[in-house]
Amino acid sequence: MGKSKPEGDRTDCWIDRELAGCTFADARLGKRFRILVERLSEGLGDSLPMACQDWAGTKAAYRFFSNDRVTEAEILSGHVQATRERFQSTPGPVLVLHDTTTFSFKREENHAIGMTHRSCGRTDKDGRPRLHTVCGLLMHSSLVVTTEGLPLGLAAVKAWTRKKFKGCTALKRRINPTRVPIEEKESVRWIDNLRESTAVLGDPGRCVHIGDRESDIYELFCAAQESGTHFLVRTCVDRLAGDGTHTVADEMREVRVKGLHSIEVQDAKGARAEAVLEIRYRRIRVLPPIGKQGRYPETTLSVIHAEERGAPKGRDRITWKLITDLPVSSPAEAVEKLGWYSSRWKIEVFHKILKSGCRAEDSKLRTAERLLRLIAVFCIVSWRIFWMTMINRSASGAPAAAVFTDTERQLLDRLVPHRARDSAKPKSLASYITKVARLGGYLARASDPPPGNIVMWRGMSRLADLELGFSAAQNVGN
């Protein structure tokens, strides 16, 4: 199937380590899967025919993604096991970031894939908006990251498609959503992934599950306590508190400002400014929704409010309202939890790499099942790119051999020489990360921020081409 690498690099290849825990019904499927991950990581963003290079390889890829004996869970099993191993070797608390993303595909008919929502993007001949169905899939991911921001990998993924969609507004006209059991809602995905990722990682007390306002679900609070793990979510529901005669907001209005915290923000035009947040926190007795008080117990949680002083110009005022089962007894602990929640954007970056780097939404595969298998492979490739970007910022002292093979380091040393003004030492991991980024267009000026995901995936793609040329030259010589 086209490309080959020097045999000496194969045993140290990150793909072999990442897929070591994968098991398939047929050993040939495992071999084909390994080749697919290698091709798609080398040809990041390429179509399947471009990545596979020839018709035989492309046909084999199509057969793999069409094989009913292959599931997304099997594709991700080795990566999830590797995530667990990285988690176990990392001390202290670890954040599990949860979020949902949508993959949209342009198809004439949506029955083979399903739908995600209705949109008013089109207009009729009179200029009036016209509803149309958007074809696509949804995926809920649970990404494990250290408190310093290094992504350790995925612990759980739940993907689905909708055969029928009427919208939440239409649903609320017929029933009260708060009376519907959580098991009958799509939002049960938050609870399923919390339980699954907690079980996979195997040390519930070290996990802090983080979600946005969509995860503000009382059942999730109870599920976390049953699993012995922790949660930190941004709240949007003003729940009953205390003896049930008032709400959480009522109690928080009585809390005085306990500390100030300064952060740097940007407005819509990119101008930087300093924002001062007023920090309030209190331990509050929280009650379940009225319709569910017979099923779920009351609980005591910490509520944190961070509100910006004054009214800023050119942007919205910062207002964060967080709720957690973790104790918060000082301004420093409250600021720590704010920092942990701000890490949530990293899962959005991961989803962006899936869509913009791997270009998952450009795939022409025809069914939901085939697309889900392809996206599962892209999840592994996207994690690798994200990990390489962040390891330079959070663990730059790691050995270069942990990231790059001997051949890759030799090529980088020869083609991207170290410059005297570079801050990183020659032969260090940071220096090689910078060299890869320079292949992707990073200028590496003294005032430039650390390289981001875009230049990293461009650089890794170019490095893969260079390694292919190097291997071909060696074969000609032999």
C-alpha positions in Angstrom: 0.0 0.0 0.0 2.5 2.6 -1.2 4.8 4.2 1.3 7.3 2.4 3.5 9.7 3.4 6.3 13.1 2.3 7.5 12.7 -0.9 9.5 14.6 0.5 12.4 12.0 3.1 13.0 9.0 0.7 13.0 9.6 -0.6 16.5 9.7 2.9 18.0 6.8 4.3 15.9 4.1 6.1 18.0 1.5 4.3 16.0 2.7 0.9 17.2 2.6 2.0 20.8 -0.8 3.6 20.4 -2.4 0.6 18.7 -0.8 -2.1 20.8 -4.1 -2.7 22.7 -6.3 -3.0 19.6 -8.0 -6.4 19.0 -10.0 -7.3 15.9 -12.0 -10.4 14.9 -9.4 -11.0 12.1 -5.7 -10.3 12.4 -5.7 -9.0 8.8 -8.1 -6.3 9.9 -5.5 -5.2 12.6 -2.8 -5.0 10.0 -5.0 -3.0 7.6 -6.0 -0.7 10.5 -2.4 0.0 11.3 -1.6 0.9 7.7 -4.7 3.2 7.6 -3.6 5.2 10.7 -0.1 5.6 9.2 -1.4 6.8 5.8 -4.0 9.2 7.3 -1.5 10.6 9.8 1.1 11.2 7.0 -1.5 12.7 4.6 -3.3 14.8 7.1 -6.4 16.4 5.4 -6.0 14.4 2.2 -8.8 12.4 0.8 -8.7 8.6 1.1 -7.4 8.1 -2.5 -4.7 10.7 -2.0 -3.6 9.3 1.4 -3.6 5.7 0.1 -1.8 6.6 -3.1 -3.1 3.8 -5.3 -6.3 2.0 -6.2 -5.5 -1.2 -4.3 -4.8 0.6 -1.1 -7.9 2.8 -1.6 -10.1 -0.2 -2.2 -8.7 -1.9 0.9 -9.5 1.3 3.0 -13.1 1.3 1.6 -13.5 -2.3 2.5 -12.2 -1.7 6.1 -14.7 1.2 6.7 -17.5 -0.9 5.2 -16.8 -4.0 7.3 -19.6 -4.7 9.8 -17.2 -6.6 12.0 -15.3 -3.4 12.7 -16.7 -1.0 15.4 -15.7 2.4 16.6 -15.0 0.9 20.0 -12.5 -1.6 18.5 -10.8 1.2 16.5 -10.3 3.3 19.6 -9.6 0.5 22.1 -5.8 0.7 21.8 -5.8 4.5 22.1 -8.1 4.3 25.1 -5.8 1.8 26.8 -2.8 4.1 26.0 -4.7 7.0 27.5 -5.3 5.0 30.7 -1.5 4.2 30.9 -0.6 7.9 30.5 -3.2 8.8 33.1 -1.7 6.3 35.6 1.8 7.7 35.1 0.6 11.2 35.7 0.4 12.3 39.4 -2.2 14.5 41.0 -5.7 15.5 39.7 -6.5 15.1 36.0 -9.3 16.9 34.1 -11.8 15.0 31.9 -13.2 17.4 29.4 -16.6 16.6 27.9 -18.3 18.2 24.9 -20.5 17.5 21.9 -19.7 18.4 18.3 -21.6 18.0 15.0 -20.3 16.8 11.7 -22.2 18.1 8.7 -22.1 16.5 5.3 -23.4 17.6 1.9 -25.7 14.9 0.6 -28.7 15.0 -1.7 -30.5 12.5 0.7 -30.0 12.1 4.4 -31.5 8.7 5.0 -28.2 6.9 4.8 -26.5 9.2 7.3 -29.2 10.9 9.3 -29.8 14.5 10.4 -28.5 16.9 13.0 -30.9 19.9 13.0 -33.1 22.2 10.9 -31.6 25.4 9.4 -33.0 28.6 7.9 -29.9 29.1 5.7 -31.7 29.0 2.4 -34.4 31.4 1.0 -37.2 30.9 -1.5 -37.7 33.0 -4.6 -39.4 35.7 -2.6 -36.5 36.0 -0.3 -38.2 34.4 2.7 -36.2 31.9 4.9 -36.8 28.3 4.1 -36.1 25.4 6.5 -33.9 22.6 5.3 -32.6 19.5 7.1 -28.8 19.4 7.8 -27.3 15.9 7.1 -24.8 14.7 9.6 -23.6 13.0 12.8 -23.1 14.0 16.4 -20.2 12.9 18.7 -19.7 13.4 22.4 -16.1 13.2 23.4 -14.3 12.8 26.8 -10.7 14.1 26.5 -8.3 13.6 29.4 -5.9 16.4 30.0 -3.4 17.3 32.8 -4.0 20.4 34.9 -1.1 21.9 32.9 -3.0 21.3 29.6 -1.3 18.3 28.1 -3.9 16.0 26.4 -3.4 12.4 27.5 -6.0 11.1 25.1 -9.7 10.1 24.8 -11.3 8.0 27.5 -14.8 7.7 26.0 -16.6 8.6 22.7 -20.3 8.3 22.0 -21.6 8.9 18.4 -25.1 8.9 17.1 -27.3 10.2 14.3 -30.9 11.4 14.3 -33.6 9.7 12.2 -36.2 12.2 13.2 -35.7 15.7 14.6 -38.4 18.2 15.5 -36.4 20.6 17.7 -36.4 21.4 21.4 -38.9 24.2 21.0 -41.4 22.0 19.4 -40.9 19.4 22.1 -41.5 21.8 24.9 -44.9 22.7 23.4 -46.1 19.1 24.1 -44.3 18.0 27.3 -42.4 19.4 30.3 -38.8 18.2 29.6 -37.9 18.2 33.3 -40.5 15.4 33.8 -38.9 13.1 31.1 -36.5 10.5 32.6 -32.9 11.3 31.7 -32.5 7.8 30.1 -35.0 8.9 27.4 -33.1 12.1 26.5 -30.0 12.7 24.3 -28.5 14.4 27.3 -27.9 11.0 28.9 -24.7 11.1 26.9 -23.1 13.3 29.6 -23.8 10.7 32.3 -22.8 7.7 30.1 -19.5 9.2 29.2 -18.8 10.3 32.8 -19.4 6.7 34.0 -17.5 5.1 31.1 -14.4 7.4 31.3 -14.3 7.0 35.1 -14.3 3.2 34.8 -11.6 3.3 32.0 -9.2 5.5 34.0 -9.6 3.4 37.1 -8.9 6.0 39.8 -12.2 8.0 40.3 -10.9 10.2 43.1 -8.3 11.8 40.8 -10.7 12.7 38.0 -12.5 16.0 37.7 -15.1 16.0 35.0 -15.7 19.3 33.3 -18.6 20.4 31.1 -20.3 23.6 29.9 -23.8 24.7 30.7 -25.4 21.9 28.7 -23.9 19.5 31.4 -25.7 21.3 34.2 -27.8 18.2 34.9 -28.8 17.1 38.5 -28.6 13.4 37.4 -25.0 14.0 36.5 -24.2 15.3 40.0 -25.7 12.1 41.5 -23.9 9.9 39.0 -20.6 11.4 39.9 -21.1 10.9 43.6 -22.2 7.2 42.9 -19.0 6.7 40.9 -16.8 8.3 43.6 -15.5 10.9 41.2 -15.7 14.7 40.9 -17.3 17.3 38.6 -17.0 21.0 37.8 -19.6 22.4 35.5 -20.8 25.8 34.4 -24.3 26.2 35.8 -27.3 27.7 34.0 -30.1 26.4 36.2 -31.2 28.4 39.3 -31.9 25.3 41.6 -33.8 25.2 44.8 -31.5 25.5 47.8 -31.6 25.2 51.6 -35.1 24.4 52.9 -36.6 24.8 49.5 -38.1 28.2 50.0 -35.3 30.0 48.0 -32.8 29.3 45.2 -29.0 29.1 44.8 -29.0 32.7 43.3 -30.8 34.0 46.4 -28.0 32.6 48.6 -25.2 33.8 46.4 -26.6 37.4 46.5 -25.9 37.4 50.2 -22.2 36.4 49.8 -19.7 39.1 50.0 -16.7 39.4 47.6 -14.0 37.2 49.0 -11.2 37.9 46.5 -10.2 39.5 43.2 -8.5 37.8 40.2 -7.0 39.6 37.2 -7.0 38.0 33.7 -6.0 39.1 30.3 -8.9 39.2 27.7 -9.3 40.2 24.0 -12.2 42.1 22.4 -13.7 41.4 19.0 -10.9 43.3 17.3 -8.1 41.5 19.1 -7.2 44.3 21.5 -5.9 43.0 24.8 -7.0 44.3 28.1 -7.0 43.4 31.8 -10.3 42.3 33.5 -10.7 42.1 37.2 -13.0 39.4 38.5 -14.8 39.5 41.8 -14.8 36.1 43.4 -17.6 34.7 45.5 -18.1 31.2 46.8 -20.3 29.3 49.2 -21.1 25.7 50.2 -24.8 25.3 49.5 -27.4 22.6 50.1 -28.9 21.9 46.6 -32.2 20.2 46.1 -33.2 18.1 43.0 -35.9 19.3 40.6 -39.4 19.2 42.1 -40.6 16.4 39.8 -37.6 14.3 40.7 -37.3 14.7 44.4 -38.6 11.2 45.0 -35.9 9.7 42.9 -32.8 11.7 43.7 -31.4 12.8 47.0 -30.4 16.4 48.0 -26.7 17.2 48.0 -24.2 19.8 49.2 -22.1 21.5 46.6 -19.7 24.4 46.2 -20.9 27.3 44.1 -18.4 29.8 42.6 -19.4 33.1 41.0 -16.8 35.2 39.1 -18.1 38.5 37.8 -16.1 41.2 36.1 -16.0 44.6 37.7 -17.5 47.4 35.6 -18.9 47.3 32.1 -16.2 46.7 29.5 -16.3 48.3 26.0 -16.4 46.3 22.9 -17.3 42.9 24.5 -19.7 41.2 26.9 -19.1 41.3 30.6 -17.4 38.2 32.0 -19.8 36.2 34.2 -18.9 32.7 35.2 -21.1 30.6 37.5 -19.6 27.2 38.4 -20.9 24.4 40.6 -18.7 21.5 41.9 -18.7 18.8 44.6 -15.1 19.8 45.4 -14.5 21.9 48.5 -13.7 25.6 48.0 -12.6 27.3 51.2 -10.3 30.0 50.0 -9.9 32.5 47.1 -6.9 30.5 45.9 -9.0 27.3 45.6 -11.8 29.2 43.8 -9.2 30.6 41.3 -7.8 27.1 40.9 -11.3 25.8 39.9 -11.7 28.8 37.5 -8.4 27.8 35.8 -9.5 24.2 35.5 -12.8 25.2 33.9 -10.9 27.5 31.4 -9.2 24.3 30.2 -12.5 23.2 28.7 -11.7 25.1 25.5 -9.1 22.4 24.7 -11.7 19.9 23.7 -13.1 22.4 21.3 -9.6 22.7 19.8 -9.5 18.9 19.5 -12.8 19.0 17.6 -11.4 21.8 15.4 -8.4 19.6 14.5 -10.8 16.8 13.5 -12.7 19.1 11.2 -10.1 21.6 9.9 -7.0 19.4 10.1 -8.3 16.0 9.2 -11.2 17.5 7.2 -13.6 14.9 8.4 -16.6 16.7 6.9 -15.1 16.4 3.4 -15.4 12.6 3.3 -17.6 11.1 0.6 -18.3 7.8 2.5 -22.0 7.1 2.0 -23.3 5.8 5.3 -23.2 6.8 9.0 -21.5 3.6 10.0 -18.6 4.1 7.5 -18.2 7.7 8.5 -18.1 6.9 12.2 -15.3 4.4 11.7 -13.4 7.0 9.7 -13.9 9.6 12.4 -12.7 7.2 15.0 -9.4 6.8 13.1 -9.2 10.6 12.8 -9.6 10.9 16.6 -6.3 9.1 17.1 -4.6 11.3 14.5 -6.1 14.5 15.9 -5.0 13.6 19.4 -1.4 13.1 18.2 -1.3 16.5 16.6 -2.8 18.2 19.7 -0.4 16.3 22.0 2.6 17.4 20.0 1.5 21.0 20.1 0.9 21.0 23.8 3.8 18.9 25.0 6.1 21.7 23.9 4.3 24.0 26.4 3.6 21.8 29.3 6.4 19.2 29.2 9.2 20.6 27.1 11.8 18.9 29.3 10.8 15.5 28.0 13.4 13.6 25.8 13.1 14.3 22.1 13.2 10.5 21.5 9.8 10.2 23.2 8.2 12.1 20.3 10.5 11.8 17.2 12.2 8.8 15.7 15.9 8.7 14.9 15.2 9.3 11.2 12.9 12.2 11.9 15.5 13.9 14.1 18.2 13.4 11.5 16.1 14.9 8.8 15.1 17.9 11.0 18.7 18.5 11.9 19.8 18.4 8.3 16.9 20.4 6.7 16.0 22.8 9.4 19.3 23.9 11.1 19.3 25.3 14.6 19.5 29.1 14.7 21.5 31.0 17.3 18.5 33.2 18.2 16.3 30.2 19.0 15.6 30.0 22.7 15.4 26.2 22.9 18.7 24.3 23.2 19.8 22.2 20.2 18.7 18.5 20.4 16.0 19.3 23.0 12.4 18.4 22.5 11.4 22.1 22.2 14.0 22.6 19.4 12.6 19.7 17.3 9.0 20.9 17.9 10.0 24.3 16.6 11.7 22.8 13.6 8.5 20.9 12.7 6.5 24.1 13.1 9.0 26.0 10.8 8.3 23.3 8.1 4.6 24.3 8.5 5.3 28.1 8.1 6.1 29.1 11.7 8.5 32.0 11.7 9.9 31.4 15.2 10.6 35.1 15.9 11.4 36.1 19.4 8.1 37.8 19.9 6.0 34.9 18.4 3.8 32.8 20.7 4.4 29.0 20.8 3.5 27.2 17.6 -0.2 26.2 17.3 -2.0 23.2 15.8 -2.2 24.5 12.2 1.5 25.0 11.7 2.1 21.7 13.5 -0.1 19.6 11.3 1.3 21.3 8.2 4.8 20.6 9.4 4.1 17.0 10.3 2.7 16.5 6.8 5.8 17.9 5.2 8.0 15.9 7.5 6.2 12.7 6.4 6.8 13.5 2.7 10.5 14.2 3.5 10.8 10.9 5.3 9.2 9.1 2.4 11.7 10.6 0.0 14.6 9.7 2.4 13.3 6.1 2.5 13.0 5.9 -1.3 16.6 7.2 -1.7 17.9 4.6 0.7 16.1 1.9 -1.2 17.5 3.1 -4.5 21.0 3.0 -3.0 20.5 -0.5 -1.9 
